[in-house]
Amino acid sequence: MAVIANQADSKLKLVFNAGLDEENKDIMKNKTFANVKPAMTNENLYNLAVSMSNLQTYTLSKVVRYEEYQLSNEV
């Protein structure tokens, strides 16, 4: 039985370092953008994230891409 994976959704998450708390632990802030075009390359998506981070108050810590797939049986 073969399983088919159809891409359902793609999201971009920017993680920012917002400084330190009273215990000197990093404070991390997240911004997530849904409905990212699946055809967008990782390089282009990363460059977009860096460009968007320049408009933010905090320093960009990491860029994460989430991909969701719908699995179904081949009939």
LOROLUM-574257 format. One record per residue (C-alpha): residue number from 1; residue in one letter; x, y, z. Coordinates in nm, 4 decimals, padded with zeros to 6 digits. Each point is the difference from the previous one (the first is absolute). Example, Ala and Ser with C-alpha at 12.3 -4.5 7.8 and 13.67 -1.06 7.14 Angstrom:
# LOROLUM-574257
site i = 1, aa = A, xx = 01.2300, yy = -00.4500, zz = 00.7800
site i = 2, aa = S, xx = 00.1370, yy = 00.3440, zz = -00.0660
This chain:
# LOROLUM-574257
site i = 1, aa = M, xx = 00.0000, yy = 00.0000, zz = 00.0000
site i = 2, aa = A, xx = 00.1529, yy = 00.3300, zz = -00.1107
site i = 3, aa = V, xx = -00.0563, yy = 00.3223, zz = 00.1898
site i = 4, aa = I, xx = -00.0280, yy = 00.3299, zz = -00.1847
site i = 5, aa = A, xx = 00.1146, yy = 00.3215, zz = 00.1708
site i = 6, aa = N, xx = -00.1709, yy = 00.3185, zz = -00.1203
site i = 7, aa = Q, xx = 00.1364, yy = 00.3254, zz = 00.1349
site i = 8, aa = A, xx = -00.2763, yy = 00.1715, zz = 00.1947
site i = 9, aa = D, xx = 00.1598, yy = 00.3087, zz = 00.1518
site i = 10, aa = S, xx = 00.3282, yy = 00.1806, zz = 00.0569
site i = 11, aa = K, xx = 00.0836, yy = 00.2495, zz = 00.2773
site i = 12, aa = L, xx = 00.2886, yy = 00.2300, zz = 00.0843
site i = 13, aa = K, xx = 00.1008, yy = 00.0600, zz = 00.3615
site i = 14, aa = L, xx = 00.2396, yy = 00.2745, zz = 00.1057
site i = 15, aa = V, xx = 00.1534, yy = -00.0332, zz = 00.3466
site i = 16, aa = F, xx = 00.1363, yy = 00.3160, zz = 00.1604
site i = 17, aa = N, xx = 00.2234, yy = 00.0534, zz = 00.3018
site i = 18, aa = A, xx = -00.1735, yy = 00.2620, zz = 00.2160
site i = 19, aa = G, xx = 00.2712, yy = 00.0257, zz = 00.2650
site i = 20, aa = L, xx = 00.0503, yy = -00.1648, zz = 00.3373
site i = 21, aa = D, xx = -00.2348, yy = -00.0592, zz = 00.2913
site i = 22, aa = E, xx = 00.0876, yy = 00.0513, zz = 00.3674
site i = 23, aa = E, xx = 00.1696, yy = -00.3439, zz = 00.0061
site i = 24, aa = N, xx = 00.2179, yy = 00.0842, zz = -00.3050
site i = 25, aa = K, xx = -00.1948, yy = -00.2393, zz = -00.2257
site i = 26, aa = D, xx = -00.0786, yy = 00.0998, zz = -00.3572
site i = 27, aa = I, xx = -00.3476, yy = 00.1356, zz = -00.0686
site i = 28, aa = M, xx = -00.1138, yy = -00.1308, zz = -00.3380
site i = 29, aa = K, xx = -00.2859, yy = 00.1506, zz = -00.2036
site i = 30, aa = N, xx = -00.1605, yy = -00.1720, zz = -00.3008
site i = 31, aa = K, xx = -00.1809, yy = 00.1246, zz = -00.3087
site i = 32, aa = T, xx = -00.1639, yy = -00.2565, zz = -00.2278
site i = 33, aa = F, xx = -00.1205, yy = 00.0644, zz = -00.3539
site i = 34, aa = A, xx = -00.2437, yy = -00.2476, zz = -00.1572
site i = 35, aa = N, xx = -00.0804, yy = -00.0682, zz = -00.3652
site i = 36, aa = V, xx = 00.3587, yy = 00.0037, zz = -00.1241
site i = 37, aa = K, xx = 00.0133, yy = -00.1178, zz = -00.3604
site i = 38, aa = P, xx = 00.1372, yy = -00.3565, zz = -00.0015
site i = 39, aa = A, xx = 00.1974, yy = 00.0697, zz = -00.3184
site i = 40, aa = M, xx = 00.2087, yy = 00.2667, zz = 00.1737
site i = 41, aa = T, xx = 00.3601, yy = -00.1159, zz = 00.0385
site i = 42, aa = N, xx = 00.1628, yy = -00.0162, zz = 00.3417
site i = 43, aa = E, xx = 00.2574, yy = 00.2595, zz = -00.1049
site i = 44, aa = N, xx = -00.2668, yy = 00.2478, zz = -00.1118
site i = 45, aa = L, xx = -00.2024, yy = -00.0622, zz = 00.3133
site i = 46, aa = Y, xx = 00.3061, yy = 00.0577, zz = 00.2194
site i = 47, aa = N, xx = 00.0849, yy = 00.3236, zz = -00.1833
site i = 48, aa = L, xx = -00.3591, yy = 00.1160, zz = 00.0469
site i = 49, aa = A, xx = 00.0200, yy = -00.0794, zz = 00.3724
site i = 50, aa = V, xx = 00.3228, yy = 00.1988, zz = 00.0378
site i = 51, aa = S, xx = -00.1543, yy = 00.2953, zz = -00.1850
site i = 52, aa = M, xx = -00.3104, yy = -00.0095, zz = 00.2202
site i = 53, aa = S, xx = 00.2137, yy = -00.0261, zz = 00.3144
site i = 54, aa = N, xx = 00.1604, yy = 00.3345, zz = -00.0858
site i = 55, aa = L, xx = -00.3419, yy = 00.1580, zz = 00.0620
site i = 56, aa = Q, xx = -00.0275, yy = -00.1545, zz = 00.3491
site i = 57, aa = T, xx = 00.1160, yy = 00.1292, zz = 00.3373
site i = 58, aa = Y, xx = 00.1769, yy = -00.3186, zz = 00.1107
site i = 59, aa = T, xx = 00.2937, yy = -00.1944, zz = -00.1447
site i = 60, aa = L, xx = -00.0790, yy = -00.2989, zz = -00.2226
site i = 61, aa = S, xx = 00.1158, yy = -00.3216, zz = 00.1667
site i = 62, aa = K, xx = -00.1231, yy = -00.2658, zz = -00.2437
site i = 63, aa = V, xx = -00.2240, yy = -00.0661, zz = -00.2983
site i = 64, aa = V, xx = -00.2233, yy = -00.3103, zz = -00.0087
site i = 65, aa = R, xx = -00.2051, yy = -00.1369, zz = -00.2892
site i = 66, aa = Y, xx = -00.2885, yy = -00.2334, zz = 00.0785
site i = 67, aa = E, xx = -00.1411, yy = -00.2268, zz = -00.2698
site i = 68, aa = E, xx = -00.3245, yy = -00.1929, zz = 00.0454
site i = 69, aa = Y, xx = -00.0985, yy = -00.2953, zz = -00.2163
site i = 70, aa = Q, xx = -00.3254, yy = -00.1857, zz = -00.0342
site i = 71, aa = L, xx = 00.0594, yy = -00.3745, zz = -00.0255
site i = 72, aa = S, xx = -00.2352, yy = -00.2322, zz = -00.1830
site i = 73, aa = N, xx = -00.0070, yy = -00.3536, zz = -00.1406
site i = 74, aa = E, xx = 00.0574, yy = -00.0491, zz = -00.3681
site i = 75, aa = V, xx = -00.3195, yy = -00.1401, zz = -00.1456
